[in-house]
Amino acid sequence: MATARDRSYRPQLTRAGLAPTHAVTATDEFGEIRQVHVAGESPLTLYVDGREIVTLMTLGTHPEALALGYLRTQRFLPDIAEIRSVEVKWEEESVRVTTWNGVDGWDEKLKKRTVTTGCGQGTVFSCTLDNLYSLRLPEVTVRQSVVYGLLNSIRQHNEIYKRAGAVHGCALCQDTRALLFVEDVGRHNAADAIAGYMWLDHVAGGDKYFYTTGRLTSEIVMKVAQMGIPVLLSRSGVTHMGLDLAQELGVTMIARAKGKHFMVYNGAEHMVFDDPPRVRAMSESRKGASDSAGMNTVRTFRSSEE
């Protein structure tokens, strides 16, 4: 068994990633039959030392890293050196993690589970919250020009989404580069796969950014904080609980990030606005006003029906 200080340790791994898309036929708006591609989706049940933990619905492209990242971000295991092997068998729809010495306290770890808003239903166990608020993320400076450069480089990815849709993408980033980009049917799965790769390669998160195409919920904030990453970036929006948690943990939260537009929901004091755009995009407050106007229209329409 390796020690916690062995920075080169990697457990034994299968390499059982599936093809991400499948060719099917569909009929278009002209009544013509076309061959198109759809994203894969497969159940994968995670076992640790023979004990069933959870069933994940996944694209299946990074099953070993997904299993490791799930165990890491749920805080089931504190050190990858405790893991002997990770074996994926798709004929059994299983991934079996074997530890060196077993894991104590599973009943306590699994006694409370919260189903989250993650696509395909994410989960958060009670043990995930243990010591969550003791995490200390580094304070970093975020340059506006770097955010723009990163958003531009991200456009080169999303290969599965461009081909088939129906997936979310997440990226581990440094400066304007995406070091690793993973797509899956749920953003929580893609985040866990990245956490798994970081664990395998002993990559620290303190100088990294985390990008996702999906909304920033409390679950995603938790996972990013567990990875030690201080900056969270999304092209989508935020939830109130996600924002509350980002404020508690000190995660810089940037959302609605597309083109030259973004909104800093937490951590604006860490931003350097060194590249302001020439054209002002519609503000979030105006979008909110438009949403309110839309709701008023719905209420008026319903009233007229009554």
Summary of the structure (lengths in Angstrom):
residues: 306
radius of gyration: 21.0
end to end distance: 71.4
largest distance: 72.0
contacts: 966
relative contact order: 0.12
helix: 33%
strand: 30%
